[in-house]
Amino acid sequence: MSCIFCKIVKGELPSYKVYEDENVLAFLDIAPVNQGHILVIPKKHYANLEEISNDDLCCLIKAVKKIGKALKQGLGIAGYNLQLNNDPAAGQVVPHIHFHVIPRKKGDGLKLWPQGEYREREAEKIAEKIKNGL
C-alpha cells in the first residue's frame, strides 16, 4: 500500500508522535498551520468518514478530544480548530481519514472560511434534498 499514513503507522516513515494507542496515532503535521498542529489518524486504513467503522470513529474522536486537552495544557493555547477534509473535493490530500487539531491563539492571523446566505426558499429546498439522502 502506498498510503503515507499507513507507512507512518508501520514505522516505515518517521514522525513526531505525540499519542498512540492500539487504534489511533497522533503526530505533528510536517507543514503546520500553527506550531503544535497535530494529525490524528486511525491505525487501520479508511479513505474517508463514510468508510470508517463506528467503533473506530469513536476511538478516533476520543483521541482527538484527548489531544485537544493536551494542547491546551501543554502549549497554554486558548483554543483549537478541528478540521476534517473529507475527499479530494474538500481538500483531502492524503486518502486516509485524519483530523487536524490546530492550536489557536488570539490574533494568530488564521481566518475561517467566508460565510454566505440562502436566497428566499432556497434553504428549504436544500434541506429537503439532504433529508432525501438519509
C-alpha positions as a LaTeX table, in Angstrom:
\begin{tabular}{lrrr}
\hline
Residue & $x$ (\AA) & $y$ (\AA) & $z$ (\AA) \\
\hline
Met1 & 0.00 & 0.00 & 0.00 \\
Ser2 & 1.35 & 3.43 & $-0.87$ \\
Cys3 & $-0.55$ & 5.41 & 1.79 \\
Ile4 & 1.90 & 7.69 & 3.57 \\
Phe5 & $-0.06$ & 7.49 & 6.83 \\
Cys6 & $-0.10$ & 3.69 & 6.75 \\
Lys7 & 3.68 & 3.80 & 6.32 \\
Ile8 & 3.93 & 6.07 & 9.37 \\
Val9 & 1.75 & 3.64 & 11.38 \\
Lys10 & 4.04 & 0.74 & 10.34 \\
Gly11 & 7.15 & 2.71 & 11.29 \\
Glu12 & 8.40 & 2.81 & 7.70 \\
Leu13 & 8.44 & 6.62 & 7.76 \\
Pro14 & 9.45 & 8.87 & 10.66 \\
Ser15 & 7.05 & 11.09 & 12.55 \\
Tyr16 & 6.92 & 13.16 & 15.71 \\
Lys17 & 4.41 & 11.05 & 17.64 \\
Val18 & 2.53 & 12.72 & 20.46 \\
Tyr19 & $-0.01$ & 9.97 & 21.22 \\
Glu20 & $-0.54$ & 6.33 & 20.36 \\
Asp21 & $-2.83$ & 3.54 & 21.48 \\
Glu22 & $-3.92$ & 0.29 & 19.85 \\
Asn23 & $-6.31$ & 2.04 & 17.42 \\
Val24 & $-5.07$ & 5.60 & 16.94 \\
Leu25 & $-1.89$ & 7.51 & 16.20 \\
Ala26 & $-1.36$ & 11.28 & 16.59 \\
Phe27 & 1.68 & 13.13 & 15.29 \\
Leu28 & 2.84 & 16.62 & 14.38 \\
Asp29 & 1.89 & 17.82 & 10.90 \\
Ile30 & 5.09 & 18.41 & 8.89 \\
Ala31 & 3.55 & 21.56 & 7.35 \\
Pro32 & 1.86 & 23.12 & 10.40 \\
Val33 & $-0.66$ & 25.94 & 10.22 \\
Asn34 & 0.49 & 26.88 & 13.75 \\
Gln35 & 3.13 & 25.25 & 15.93 \\
Gly36 & 1.70 & 22.15 & 17.57 \\
His37 & $-0.63$ & 21.32 & 14.62 \\
Ile38 & $-1.41$ & 17.63 & 15.05 \\
Leu39 & $-2.86$ & 14.97 & 12.76 \\
Val40 & $-4.94$ & 12.26 & 14.43 \\
Ile41 & $-5.47$ & 9.09 & 12.39 \\
Pro42 & $-6.89$ & 5.61 & 12.84 \\
Lys43 & $-4.25$ & 2.91 & 12.51 \\
Lys44 & $-6.49$ & 0.99 & 10.13 \\
His45 & $-6.77$ & 2.44 & 6.66 \\
Tyr46 & $-10.04$ & 4.15 & 5.82 \\
Ala47 & $-10.17$ & 6.66 & 2.98 \\
Asn48 & $-12.87$ & 8.90 & 4.45 \\
Leu49 & $-15.57$ & 9.43 & 7.06 \\
Glu50 & $-18.10$ & 7.21 & 5.30 \\
Glu51 & $-15.71$ & 4.24 & 5.25 \\
Ile52 & $-14.61$ & 4.22 & 8.90 \\
Ser53 & $-16.43$ & 1.86 & 11.24 \\
Asn54 & $-18.45$ & 3.42 & 14.03 \\
Asp55 & $-16.23$ & 1.74 & 16.63 \\
Asp56 & $-13.04$ & 3.08 & 15.09 \\
Leu57 & $-14.61$ & 6.52 & 14.67 \\
Cys58 & $-15.43$ & 6.57 & 18.40 \\
Cys59 & $-11.81$ & 5.70 & 19.21 \\
Leu60 & $-10.60$ & 8.39 & 16.81 \\
Ile61 & $-12.76$ & 11.19 & 18.20 \\
Lys62 & $-11.92$ & 10.24 & 21.79 \\
Ala63 & $-8.24$ & 10.60 & 20.89 \\
Val64 & $-8.96$ & 13.96 & 19.21 \\
Lys65 & $-10.55$ & 15.16 & 22.46 \\
Lys66 & $-7.54$ & 13.96 & 24.47 \\
Ile67 & $-5.13$ & 15.71 & 22.07 \\
Gly68 & $-7.11$ & 18.96 & 22.28 \\
Lys69 & $-6.86$ & 18.93 & 26.06 \\
Ala70 & $-3.14$ & 18.15 & 25.89 \\
Leu71 & $-2.57$ & 21.08 & 23.51 \\
Lys72 & $-4.35$ & 23.46 & 25.86 \\
Gln73 & $-2.42$ & 22.25 & 28.88 \\
Gly74 & 0.94 & 21.62 & 27.24 \\
Leu75 & 1.16 & 24.68 & 25.00 \\
Gly76 & $-1.03$ & 27.02 & 27.00 \\
Ile77 & $-3.23$ & 27.78 & 24.00 \\
Ala78 & $-6.63$ & 29.46 & 24.24 \\
Gly79 & $-8.37$ & 27.05 & 21.86 \\
Tyr80 & $-8.04$ & 24.93 & 18.75 \\
Asn81 & $-9.77$ & 24.19 & 15.48 \\
Leu82 & $-10.69$ & 20.70 & 14.33 \\
Gln83 & $-10.74$ & 20.08 & 10.63 \\
Leu84 & $-11.60$ & 17.06 & 8.53 \\
Asn85 & $-11.10$ & 17.41 & 4.79 \\
Asn86 & $-13.35$ & 14.62 & 3.53 \\
Asp87 & $-12.44$ & 13.59 & $-0.03$ \\
Pro88 & $-10.30$ & 15.46 & $-2.58$ \\
Ala89 & $-13.04$ & 17.96 & $-3.45$ \\
Ala90 & $-12.85$ & 19.14 & 0.18 \\
Gly91 & $-9.07$ & 19.45 & 0.13 \\
Gln92 & $-8.11$ & 15.98 & 1.40 \\
Val93 & $-4.58$ & 15.31 & 0.14 \\
Val94 & $-3.81$ & 12.00 & 1.87 \\
Pro95 & $-6.58$ & 9.43 & 1.25 \\
His96 & $-6.57$ & 8.21 & 4.87 \\
Ile97 & $-9.13$ & 9.81 & 7.19 \\
His98 & $-7.49$ & 12.24 & 9.60 \\
Phe99 & $-8.42$ & 15.11 & 11.84 \\
His100 & $-6.31$ & 18.22 & 12.01 \\
Val101 & $-6.09$ & 19.70 & 15.51 \\
Ile102 & $-4.81$ & 23.23 & 15.03 \\
Pro103 & $-3.73$ & 25.25 & 18.08 \\
Arg104 & $-5.08$ & 28.80 & 18.18 \\
Lys105 & $-4.01$ & 31.98 & 19.89 \\
Lys106 & $-5.84$ & 35.26 & 19.75 \\
Gly107 & $-4.54$ & 37.33 & 16.84 \\
Asp108 & $-2.68$ & 34.43 & 15.15 \\
Gly109 & $-3.98$ & 35.54 & 11.75 \\
Leu110 & $-5.75$ & 32.31 & 10.81 \\
Lys111 & $-9.08$ & 33.16 & 9.21 \\
Leu112 & $-12.14$ & 30.97 & 8.99 \\
Trp113 & $-13.97$ & 30.42 & 5.72 \\
Pro114 & $-16.28$ & 33.11 & 4.36 \\
Gln115 & $-19.98$ & 32.81 & 5.13 \\
Gly116 & $-22.79$ & 33.12 & 2.61 \\
Glu117 & $-26.54$ & 33.20 & 2.81 \\
Tyr118 & $-29.51$ & 31.45 & 1.23 \\
Arg119 & $-31.89$ & 33.11 & $-1.18$ \\
Glu120 & $-35.61$ & 33.02 & $-0.50$ \\
Arg121 & $-36.93$ & 29.42 & $-0.18$ \\
Glu122 & $-33.51$ & 28.02 & $-1.09$ \\
Ala123 & $-32.80$ & 26.67 & 2.42 \\
Glu124 & $-35.99$ & 24.60 & 2.43 \\
Lys125 & $-35.09$ & 23.01 & $-0.93$ \\
Ile126 & $-31.55$ & 22.20 & 0.15 \\
Ala127 & $-32.73$ & 20.74 & 3.48 \\
Glu128 & $-35.22$ & 18.52 & 1.66 \\
Lys129 & $-32.55$ & 17.19 & $-0.73$ \\
Ile130 & $-30.32$ & 16.33 & 2.23 \\
Lys131 & $-33.17$ & 14.57 & 4.04 \\
Asn132 & $-33.84$ & 12.52 & 0.91 \\
Gly133 & $-30.23$ & 11.31 & 1.03 \\
Leu134 & $-30.59$ & 9.83 & 4.54 \\
\hline
\end{tabular}
